[in-house]
Amino acid sequence: MVAELAVLLCCPCLGGQRLSDLSPPAPLPPHSTLVLGFLGGYETWNDAHRSVRRLALELRRRPGVYADTISNHRRSVALELIRRALDANHNGRLDPEEKSAARIILYGQSWGGAAAILTARDLERLGIPVLLTVQVDSVGLHDQVVPANVRAAVNFYQHDPLTVQGRGEIRAADPTKTTILGNFQLSYIFRSIDETDASWARRTFGGSHAKMELDPSVWHQVEQYISDALTRR
């Protein structure tokens, strides 16, 4: 996985992302939606050059939406944030009514795509529903099966040669409960993407995996799927 190793070499040490680093209030206001994006590789959770972060900052502008980004290595932080965000009565536990009222959207790129699915699986064990998961060139183990607590899921990927290739197909653990909105393949062969914000290592070794992370058309589609999910009740 040349691209991921290159990111590791060119990025500062993550340290530990803490709950206090995140902006959503605890608990969330009634009927609001929590959107969490997971970054790929060893990217810093608040790196404004990364498309996952850019989308979260854009989503924050919407009323009733609380969005933030998480390192894919700090899923425990995401789970603690969710627990506190849903604990409307401050009793230190999640009651059935609080769980059923949850409005959560998870998305991620590369290792972050896998982290989104793993987090959804963690929430399934807790009995918490998820409105939508979005995977962008997802890389990881066990990220192909979307758990039954997820209402809808969508996957974007590329399988160009000489690069990290994303998960080609996702499927529902229970098709009666989860709608797979699509597995959409793109290619960046002979296609240029503005990589001005990318590091030298990412431009040199990242290939199509890095190009997809920077492709504005992909993130426009991701935002549209999230927008559609936000309107569902």
Backbone as CSV, one residue per row, in Angstrom:
resi,resn,N_x,N_y,N_z,CA_x,CA_y,CA_z,C_x,C_y,C_z
1,MET,0.849,-1.188,0.000,0.000,0.000,0.000,0.889,1.243,0.000
2,VAL,1.431,1.529,-1.181,2.439,2.578,-1.302,1.893,3.931,-0.899
3,ALA,0.675,4.241,-1.356,0.122,5.567,-1.067,-0.049,5.789,0.421
4,GLU,-0.558,4.785,1.160,-0.770,4.954,2.584,0.557,5.093,3.319
5,LEU,1.589,4.357,2.882,2.898,4.478,3.508,3.488,5.853,3.252
6,ALA,3.258,6.383,2.054,3.759,7.710,1.738,3.109,8.761,2.612
7,VAL,1.790,8.612,2.840,1.096,9.549,3.724,1.675,9.493,5.120
8,LEU,1.957,8.276,5.610,2.526,8.116,6.944,3.858,8.837,7.059
9,LEU,4.683,8.747,6.015,6.004,9.355,6.063,5.952,10.876,6.004
10,CYS,4.924,11.418,5.365,4.911,12.868,5.167,4.010,13.596,6.155
11,CYS,3.297,12.875,7.018,2.388,13.510,7.973,2.981,13.515,9.368
12,PRO,2.661,14.530,10.168,3.110,14.554,11.553,2.423,13.478,12.357
13,CYS,2.985,13.157,13.489,2.365,12.159,14.375,0.999,12.656,14.835
14,LEU,0.031,11.772,14.787,-1.326,12.160,15.131,-1.488,12.517,16.598
15,GLY,-0.680,11.897,17.442,-0.962,12.026,18.851,-2.302,11.385,19.127
16,GLY,-3.062,11.920,20.059,-4.356,11.344,20.351,-5.450,12.376,20.207
17,GLN,-6.347,12.187,19.256,-7.504,13.050,19.143,-8.390,12.825,20.345
18,ARG,-8.851,13.911,20.949,-9.636,13.830,22.164,-11.069,14.287,21.914
19,LEU,-11.939,13.891,22.796,-13.331,14.302,22.688,-13.456,15.828,22.715
20,SER,-12.608,16.472,23.475,-12.656,17.931,23.585,-12.263,18.631,22.286
21,ASP,-11.676,17.898,21.346,-11.318,18.487,20.057,-12.522,18.659,19.140
22,LEU,-13.628,18.021,19.466,-14.782,17.980,18.575,-15.808,19.041,18.948
23,SER,-16.528,19.520,17.942,-17.411,20.668,18.142,-18.869,20.349,18.446
24,PRO,-19.444,19.193,18.061,-20.872,18.968,18.323,-21.189,19.022,19.816
25,PRO,-22.311,19.636,20.172,-22.694,19.726,21.591,-23.181,18.380,22.122
26,ALA,-23.131,18.226,23.417,-23.635,17.010,24.057,-24.550,17.414,25.209
27,PRO,-25.824,17.057,25.149,-26.449,16.329,24.038,-26.775,17.241,22.862
28,LEU,-27.110,16.628,21.731,-27.530,17.387,20.568,-28.923,17.967,20.797
29,PRO,-29.225,19.091,20.148,-30.604,19.591,20.195,-31.555,18.574,19.559
30,PRO,-32.806,18.529,19.992,-33.765,17.577,19.436,-33.889,17.696,17.913
31,HIS,-34.028,16.555,17.249,-34.275,16.455,15.807,-33.085,16.881,14.949
32,SER,-31.924,17.061,15.540,-30.742,17.419,14.756,-30.030,16.153,14.292
33,THR,-29.080,16.338,13.369,-28.366,15.214,12.770,-26.873,15.347,13.041
34,LEU,-26.254,14.251,13.431,-24.816,14.203,13.648,-24.162,13.539,12.443
35,VAL,-23.235,14.239,11.809,-22.524,13.715,10.641,-21.047,13.619,10.992
36,LEU,-20.479,12.419,10.883,-19.071,12.208,11.205,-18.333,11.669,9.989
37,GLY,-17.231,12.338,9.639,-16.391,11.905,8.532,-15.077,11.363,9.044
38,PHE,-14.640,10.231,8.501,-13.397,9.591,8.918,-12.334,9.774,7.838
39,LEU,-11.188,10.335,8.238,-10.115,10.581,7.291,-9.303,9.316,7.039
40,GLY,-8.645,9.278,5.884,-7.849,8.118,5.512,-6.424,8.203,6.028
41,GLY,-5.693,7.107,5.837,-4.273,7.064,6.172,-3.985,7.521,7.593
42,TYR,-2.923,8.314,7.709,-2.553,8.909,8.989,-2.751,10.423,8.926
43,GLU,-3.795,10.830,8.209,-4.064,12.251,8.060,-4.539,12.847,9.383
44,THR,-4.103,14.062,9.646,-4.528,14.761,10.848,-6.023,15.036,10.774
45,TRP,-6.728,14.807,11.862,-8.192,14.836,11.847,-8.768,16.163,11.393
46,ASN,-8.057,17.273,11.617,-8.594,18.591,11.266,-7.843,19.244,10.112
47,ASP,-7.246,18.428,9.238,-6.495,18.939,8.091,-7.468,19.517,7.066
48,ALA,-7.484,20.825,6.945,-8.433,21.497,6.056,-8.142,21.266,4.584
49,HIS,-7.003,20.638,4.251,-6.698,20.311,2.859,-7.371,19.025,2.408
50,ARG,-7.857,18.238,3.341,-8.459,16.945,3.012,-9.953,17.113,2.733
51,SER,-10.415,16.398,1.727,-11.797,16.557,1.276,-12.812,16.125,2.328
52,VAL,-12.474,15.129,3.142,-13.380,14.724,4.216,-13.632,15.897,5.163
53,ARG,-12.579,16.596,5.510,-12.699,17.744,6.406,-13.448,18.892,5.735
54,ARG,-13.123,19.153,4.484,-13.784,20.248,3.772,-15.302,20.038,3.738
55,LEU,-15.715,18.812,3.477,-17.145,18.538,3.427,-17.796,18.755,4.787
56,ALA,-17.148,18.312,5.844,-17.717,18.509,7.185,-17.899,19.992,7.493
57,LEU,-16.913,20.805,7.137,-17.016,22.241,7.390,-18.152,22.860,6.587
58,GLU,-18.373,22.347,5.383,-19.481,22.844,4.564,-20.823,22.432,5.171
59,LEU,-20.909,21.195,5.635,-22.167,20.707,6.198,-22.548,21.446,7.479
60,ARG,-21.556,21.944,8.189,-21.832,22.686,9.422,-22.692,23.923,9.182
61,ARG,-22.701,24.393,7.977,-23.438,25.612,7.671,-24.942,25.363,7.598
62,ARG,-25.341,24.114,7.588,-26.752,23.783,7.464,-27.419,23.772,8.838
63,PRO,-28.606,24.309,8.934,-29.306,24.297,10.229,-29.636,22.874,10.654
64,GLY,-29.432,22.610,11.927,-29.757,21.303,12.476,-28.751,20.214,12.175
65,VAL,-27.614,20.577,11.566,-26.579,19.598,11.236,-25.325,19.912,12.048
66,TYR,-24.800,18.903,12.720,-23.564,19.033,13.491,-22.568,18.040,12.906
67,ALA,-21.535,18.567,12.272,-20.591,17.729,11.535,-19.179,17.911,12.073
68,ASP,-18.427,16.821,12.085,-17.025,16.890,12.476,-16.277,15.722,11.846
69,THR,-14.965,15.721,12.006,-14.126,14.692,11.396,-13.307,13.979,12.461
70,ILE,-13.035,12.698,12.172,-12.374,11.818,13.126,-11.230,11.096,12.413
71,SER,-10.116,10.922,13.100,-9.068,10.041,12.603,-9.601,8.614,12.563
72,ASN,-9.270,7.884,11.497,-9.777,6.505,11.416,-9.213,5.624,12.524
73,HIS,-8.171,6.078,13.195,-7.586,5.323,14.305,-8.227,5.670,15.657
74,ARG,-9.191,6.593,15.638,-9.779,7.058,16.898,-11.292,6.848,16.910
75,ARG,-11.707,5.665,16.479,-13.128,5.364,16.469,-13.733,5.400,17.866
76,SER,-12.940,5.118,18.875,-13.445,5.169,20.246,-13.907,6.577,20.607
77,VAL,-13.232,7.581,20.064,-13.642,8.969,20.294,-15.001,9.219,19.652
78,ALA,-15.186,8.691,18.438,-16.467,8.850,17.747,-17.597,8.214,18.552
79,LEU,-17.367,7.030,19.080,-18.400,6.333,19.841,-18.755,7.075,21.121
80,GLU,-17.750,7.625,21.790,-18.030,8.381,23.010,-18.808,9.653,22.690
81,LEU,-18.438,10.308,21.584,-19.183,11.497,21.163,-20.643,11.144,20.901
82,ILE,-20.878,10.032,20.203,-22.242,9.623,19.886,-23.024,9.321,21.159
83,ARG,-22.400,8.612,22.083,-23.093,8.301,23.345,-23.534,9.577,24.064
84,ARG,-22.628,10.525,24.143,-22.954,11.772,24.854,-23.951,12.614,24.068
85,ALA,-23.822,12.604,22.760,-24.718,13.414,21.927,-26.162,12.936,22.018
86,LEU,-26.356,11.634,22.214,-27.705,11.079,22.248,-28.318,11.053,23.655
87,ASP,-27.504,11.281,24.672,-27.979,11.183,26.055,-28.742,12.453,26.444
88,ALA,-29.963,12.562,25.928,-30.739,13.791,26.088,-31.098,14.088,27.538
89,ASN,-31.308,13.047,28.343,-31.723,13.274,29.725,-30.559,13.255,30.719
90,HIS,-29.339,13.167,30.209,-28.129,13.252,31.045,-28.079,12.182,32.139
91,ASN,-28.625,11.020,31.898,-28.600,9.994,32.946,-27.425,9.028,32.803
92,GLY,-26.546,9.295,31.843,-25.339,8.490,31.702,-25.519,7.192,30.945
93,ARG,-26.703,6.963,30.418,-26.937,5.770,29.598,-27.903,6.139,28.475
94,LEU,-27.948,5.288,27.458,-28.842,5.551,26.339,-30.118,4.729,26.496
95,ASP,-31.220,5.426,26.685,-32.515,4.778,26.804,-33.044,4.415,25.412
96,PRO,-33.985,3.491,25.323,-34.523,3.090,24.016,-35.040,4.264,23.190
97,GLU,-35.682,5.225,23.836,-36.201,6.386,23.110,-35.086,7.228,22.528
98,GLU,-33.996,7.354,23.254,-32.859,8.134,22.767,-32.196,7.433,21.586
99,LYS,-32.094,6.124,21.645,-31.498,5.377,20.542,-32.350,5.481,19.283
100,SER,-33.638,5.298,19.427,-34.513,5.298,18.253,-34.597,6.675,17.608
101,ALA,-34.341,7.733,18.382,-34.404,9.095,17.847,-33.101,9.522,17.169
102,ALA,-32.086,8.674,17.206,-30.780,9.041,16.661,-30.847,9.314,15.166
103,ARG,-30.155,10.367,14.755,-30.006,10.699,13.336,-28.510,10.860,13.087
104,ILE,-27.908,9.803,12.541,-26.451,9.744,12.385,-26.104,9.391,10.944
105,ILE,-25.133,10.101,10.399,-24.588,9.814,9.067,-23.081,9.644,9.214
106,LEU,-22.544,8.591,8.597,-21.112,8.298,8.661,-20.544,8.220,7.252
107,TYR,-19.389,8.844,7.034,-18.732,8.749,5.735,-17.224,8.731,5.940
108,GLY,-16.494,8.289,4.925,-15.046,8.256,5.062,-14.363,7.872,3.763
109,GLN,-13.066,8.169,3.708,-12.250,7.893,2.527,-11.087,6.990,2.910
110,SER,-10.772,6.013,2.051,-9.665,5.090,2.255,-9.867,4.314,3.562
111,TRP,-8.878,4.330,4.461,-9.074,3.668,5.758,-10.273,4.260,6.491
112,GLY,-10.570,5.523,6.193,-11.730,6.158,6.804,-13.042,5.570,6.325
113,GLY,-13.083,5.067,5.087,-14.287,4.390,4.607,-14.555,3.132,5.398
114,ALA,-13.494,2.365,5.642,-13.630,1.166,6.472,-14.034,1.540,7.893
115,ALA,-13.468,2.632,8.420,-13.804,3.068,9.781,-15.277,3.438,9.902
116,ALA,-15.855,4.008,8.838,-17.271,4.343,8.864,-18.131,3.088,9.027
117,ILE,-17.777,2.025,8.302,-18.532,0.774,8.397,-18.314,0.109,9.752
118,LEU,-17.090,0.106,10.239,-16.819,-0.492,11.541,-17.542,0.266,12.657
119,THR,-17.621,1.573,12.529,-18.345,2.362,13.523,-19.840,2.060,13.463
120,ALA,-20.367,1.917,12.244,-21.775,1.537,12.105,-22.035,0.184,12.757
121,ARG,-21.073,-0.721,12.633,-21.217,-2.037,13.249,-21.195,-1.927,14.778
122,ASP,-20.334,-1.050,15.294,-20.318,-0.799,16.737,-21.680,-0.272,17.204
123,LEU,-22.252,0.617,16.418,-23.550,1.193,16.777,-24.661,0.143,16.692
124,GLU,-24.534,-0.787,15.760,-25.522,-1.865,15.685,-25.545,-2.660,16.983
125,ARG,-24.371,-2.936,17.526,-24.310,-3.678,18.790,-24.954,-2.901,19.931
126,LEU,-24.939,-1.581,19.817,-25.551,-0.736,20.850,-27.027,-0.473,20.580
127,GLY,-27.531,-0.944,19.433,-28.931,-0.726,19.099,-29.230,0.662,18.576
128,ILE,-28.232,1.302,17.941,-28.382,2.671,17.444,-28.450,2.653,15.916
129,PRO,-29.484,3.242,15.328,-29.614,3.255,13.866,-28.713,4.302,13.213
130,VAL,-28.431,4.085,11.920,-27.630,5.005,11.116,-28.406,5.310,9.836
131,LEU,-28.540,6.573,9.513,-29.281,6.959,8.319,-28.554,6.565,7.037
132,LEU,-27.226,6.774,7.006,-26.470,6.610,5.765,-25.006,6.375,6.065
133,THR,-24.386,5.484,5.290,-22.921,5.394,5.263,-22.460,5.646,3.837
134,VAL,-21.331,6.349,3.706,-20.729,6.628,2.400,-19.263,6.238,2.459
135,GLN,-18.838,5.391,1.530,-17.444,4.973,1.438,-16.838,5.492,0.144
136,VAL,-15.682,6.128,0.270,-14.964,6.644,-0.893,-13.617,5.942,-0.976
137,ASP,-13.451,5.086,-1.983,-12.238,4.299,-2.173,-11.827,3.628,-0.859
138,SER,-12.782,2.939,-0.286,-12.627,2.334,1.039,-11.554,1.248,1.038
139,VAL,-10.684,1.292,2.033,-9.594,0.321,2.174,-9.611,-0.215,3.598
140,GLY,-9.738,-1.520,3.729,-9.723,-2.109,5.061,-10.306,-3.500,5.047
141,LEU,-10.278,-4.135,6.203,-10.830,-5.465,6.345,-12.293,-5.377,6.779
142,HIS,-13.111,-6.261,6.232,-14.511,-6.387,6.653,-15.315,-5.109,6.411
143,ASP,-14.974,-4.367,5.347,-15.700,-3.136,5.051,-16.679,-3.304,3.898
144,GLN,-16.912,-4.554,3.480,-17.791,-4.787,2.338,-19.231,-5.072,2.724
145,VAL,-19.481,-5.416,3.992,-20.837,-5.759,4.430,-21.379,-4.642,5.317
146,VAL,-22.465,-4.038,4.870,-23.080,-2.934,5.611,-24.054,-3.516,6.631
147,PRO,-23.903,-3.186,7.910,-24.759,-3.788,8.940,-26.214,-3.358,8.812
148,ALA,-27.087,-4.146,9.422,-28.531,-3.980,9.230,-29.108,-2.740,9.907
149,ASN,-28.353,-2.094,10.789,-28.856,-0.863,11.408,-28.723,0.348,10.505
150,VAL,-28.076,0.182,9.336,-27.878,1.277,8.381,-29.038,1.275,7.385
151,ARG,-29.687,2.428,7.241,-30.839,2.505,6.343,-30.424,2.499,4.880
152,ALA,-29.347,3.212,4.534,-28.901,3.287,3.142,-27.384,3.438,3.111
153,ALA,-26.777,2.961,2.021,-25.313,3.020,1.896,-24.941,3.198,0.439
154,VAL,-23.806,3.862,0.219,-23.315,4.074,-1.145,-21.799,3.977,-1.142
155,ASN,-21.239,3.539,-2.263,-19.811,3.263,-2.357,-19.257,3.821,-3.666
156,PHE,-18.154,4.573,-3.554,-17.425,5.075,-4.723,-16.025,4.461,-4.696
157,TYR,-15.521,4.028,-5.851,-14.205,3.387,-5.863,-13.556,3.504,-7.232
158,GLN,-12.249,3.221,-7.265,-11.505,3.099,-8.518,-10.629,1.867,-8.438
159,HIS,-10.399,1.248,-9.598,-9.533,0.077,-9.693,-8.460,0.279,-10.761
160,ASP,-7.926,1.498,-10.809,-6.849,1.781,-11.758,-5.590,1.008,-11.362
161,PRO,-4.720,0.691,-12.334,-3.500,-0.056,-12.017,-2.483,0.794,-11.260
162,LEU,-1.579,0.112,-10.560,-0.431,0.734,-9.889,-0.844,1.767,-8.845
163,THR,-1.893,1.463,-8.104,-2.326,2.356,-7.032,-3.110,1.541,-6.019
164,VAL,-3.345,2.111,-4.858,-4.246,1.478,-3.885,-5.643,1.463,-4.480
165,GLN,-6.290,0.317,-4.472,-7.618,0.175,-5.051,-8.658,0.033,-3.949
166,GLY,-9.755,0.760,-4.102,-10.791,0.747,-3.089,-11.701,-0.465,-3.188
167,ARG,-12.526,-0.624,-2.173,-13.487,-1.721,-2.124,-14.432,-1.639,-3.325
168,GLY,-14.479,-2.710,-4.123,-15.234,-2.671,-5.364,-16.726,-2.830,-5.205
169,GLU,-17.160,-3.489,-4.165,-18.593,-3.714,-3.999,-18.938,-3.835,-2.526
170,ILE,-19.969,-3.136,-2.139,-20.525,-3.323,-0.799,-21.881,-4.009,-0.940
171,ARG,-22.286,-4.707,0.108,-23.575,-5.378,0.096,-24.191,-5.275,1.483
172,ALA,-25.479,-5.444,1.527,-26.209,-5.321,2.784,-26.223,-6.640,3.534
173,ALA,-25.968,-6.596,4.829,-26.120,-7.787,5.656,-27.565,-8.258,5.627
174,ASP,-28.498,-7.304,5.559,-29.921,-7.616,5.473,-30.559,-6.679,4.448
175,PRO,-30.748,-7.144,3.206,-31.300,-6.276,2.158,-32.700,-5.750,2.457
176,THR,-33.407,-6.370,3.385,-34.740,-5.871,3.730,-34.670,-4.633,4.621
177,LYS,-33.497,-4.378,5.199,-33.341,-3.235,6.101,-32.415,-2.157,5.553
178,THR,-31.506,-2.534,4.653,-30.517,-1.593,4.123,-30.634,-1.518,2.606
179,THR,-30.735,-0.300,2.081,-30.746,-0.080,0.640,-29.349,0.303,0.175
180,ILE,-28.783,-0.480,-0.732,-27.506,-0.117,-1.338,-27.802,0.817,-2.506
181,LEU,-27.437,2.067,-2.371,-27.756,3.078,-3.369,-26.883,2.967,-4.611
182,GLY,-25.749,2.284,-4.481,-24.915,2.070,-5.653,-23.467,1.808,-5.307
183,ASN,-22.794,1.094,-6.213,-21.342,0.927,-6.195,-20.831,1.573,-7.475
184,PHE,-20.244,2.745,-7.360,-19.907,3.555,-8.519,-18.394,3.558,-8.768
185,GLN,-18.002,3.037,-9.922,-16.582,2.970,-10.273,-16.182,4.168,-11.127
186,LEU,-15.052,4.755,-10.794,-14.477,5.842,-11.576,-13.077,5.444,-12.020
187,SER,-12.536,6.159,-12.990,-11.164,5.934,-13.438,-10.476,7.275,-13.632
188,TYR,-9.195,7.302,-13.301,-8.414,8.534,-13.432,-7.273,8.371,-14.436
189,ILE,-7.359,7.315,-15.238,-6.381,7.126,-16.311,-6.593,8.220,-17.352
190,PHE,-5.545,8.943,-17.647,-5.580,10.056,-18.611,-6.534,11.167,-18.167
191,ARG,-6.795,11.242,-16.871,-7.668,12.291,-16.345,-6.926,13.080,-15.292
192,SER,-6.882,14.373,-15.458,-6.132,15.208,-14.527,-7.048,15.732,-13.426
193,ILE,-6.486,15.839,-12.236,-7.169,16.392,-11.068,-6.248,17.434,-10.460
194,ASP,-6.812,18.529,-10.016,-6.017,19.568,-9.364,-5.446,19.025,-8.056
195,GLU,-4.129,18.859,-8.019,-3.464,18.339,-6.824,-2.606,19.406,-6.145
196,THR,-3.013,20.644,-6.286,-2.263,21.750,-5.703,-2.093,21.589,-4.197
197,ASP,-3.136,21.126,-3.543,-3.107,20.990,-2.082,-2.439,19.704,-1.611
198,ALA,-2.042,18.852,-2.536,-1.451,17.570,-2.148,0.044,17.721,-1.889
199,SER,0.558,16.929,-0.975,1.990,16.913,-0.704,2.740,16.284,-1.867
200,TRP,4.066,16.480,-1.887,4.891,15.863,-2.941,4.744,14.353,-2.906
201,ALA,4.747,13.757,-1.722,4.643,12.305,-1.611,3.309,11.809,-2.153
202,ARG,2.237,12.542,-1.849,0.921,12.124,-2.322,0.833,12.242,-3.838
203,ARG,1.360,13.348,-4.388,1.335,13.521,-5.844,2.184,12.467,-6.543
204,THR,3.303,12.082,-5.930,4.245,11.178,-6.568,3.818,9.729,-6.451
205,PHE,3.346,9.328,-5.280,3.066,7.920,-5.025,1.571,7.586,-4.923
206,GLY,0.738,8.605,-4.789,-0.668,8.347,-4.487,-1.474,7.793,-5.637
207,GLY,-1.114,8.148,-6.872,-1.826,7.630,-8.023,-3.306,7.987,-8.003
208,SER,-4.116,7.102,-8.561,-5.543,7.363,-8.670,-6.235,7.394,-7.315
209,HIS,-5.689,6.680,-6.340,-6.271,6.702,-4.994,-6.233,8.123,-4.439
210,ALA,-5.111,8.807,-4.620,-4.990,10.184,-4.146,-5.826,11.139,-4.991
211,LYS,-5.884,10.879,-6.302,-6.684,11.740,-7.171,-8.162,11.682,-6.805
212,MET,-8.642,10.497,-6.482,-10.044,10.366,-6.120,-10.355,11.138,-4.841
213,GLU,-9.411,11.148,-3.910,-9.616,11.886,-2.661,-9.775,13.378,-2.923
214,LEU,-9.199,13.865,-4.012,-9.241,15.288,-4.333,-10.261,15.636,-5.411
215,ASP,-10.987,14.645,-5.905,-11.894,14.859,-7.029,-13.160,15.580,-6.561
216,PRO,-13.363,16.840,-6.961,-14.531,17.580,-6.475,-15.855,16.975,-6.917
217,SER,-15.863,16.300,-8.073,-17.119,15.703,-8.538,-17.568,14.567,-7.622
218,VAL,-16.613,13.805,-7.080,-16.948,12.744,-6.137,-17.576,13.334,-4.886
219,TRP,-16.969,14.369,-4.348,-17.449,14.930,-3.088,-18.742,15.695,-3.260
220,HIS,-18.975,16.200,-4.469,-20.283,16.804,-4.750,-21.367,15.728,-4.665
221,GLN,-21.089,14.535,-5.205,-22.050,13.444,-5.129,-22.242,12.970,-3.685
222,VAL,-21.139,12.893,-2.940,-21.247,12.497,-1.533,-22.142,13.484,-0.786
223,GLU,-21.915,14.762,-1.023,-22.733,15.783,-0.358,-24.199,15.646,-0.756
224,GLN,-24.472,15.301,-2.005,-25.850,15.160,-2.440,-26.536,13.985,-1.752
225,TYR,-25.816,12.866,-1.618,-26.399,11.717,-0.913,-26.662,12.062,0.548
226,ILE,-25.749,12.804,1.155,-25.968,13.222,2.539,-27.162,14.166,2.629
227,SER,-27.276,15.085,1.678,-28.409,16.012,1.655,-29.729,15.248,1.560
228,ASP,-29.753,14.231,0.714,-30.977,13.433,0.576,-31.318,12.740,1.894
229,ALA,-30.291,12.191,2.564,-30.522,11.510,3.831,-31.022,12.471,4.908
230,LEU,-30.571,13.720,4.856,-30.975,14.702,5.855,-32.465,15.018,5.772
231,THR,-33.060,14.818,4.611,-34.473,15.137,4.448,-35.374,13.981,4.905
232,ARG,-34.778,12.807,5.143,-35.585,11.644,5.534,-35.942,11.729,7.016
233,ARG,-37.134,11.280,7.336,-37.589,11.253,8.731,-38.011,9.849,9.109
